[in-house]
Amino acid sequence: MNRIVTAISMTGVIFAGTQARAVDSAQPKTNKHQTIVQIVGCMKKRMSADRSSSYNAAMKACKEQINKESDNLPSGALVASDTPPKP
């Protein structure tokens, strides 16, 4: 009987843990492809503007720039309408 109660409680803990992770993953994040596209575009601009810059220096600068931009994004829902959402 104790094993059944333990199994049921462990199952509940497992499902609660997966639900908690699902809520955290609802935050908008850029996916890997979008990040790569942003870095490539940044590197093209940097390297065409300054021919003497190295590939590695441009890569490092662009990664830092993209990371700063993604850290500054506001969290929350994005609304495409002119009127603000009602509280």
Buried (B, 14 or more C-beta within 10 A) or exposed (E): EEEEEEEEEEEEEEEEEEEEEEEEEEEEEBEEEEBEEBBEEBBEEBBEEEEEBEEEEBBEBBBEBBEEEBEEEEEEEEEEEEEEEEE
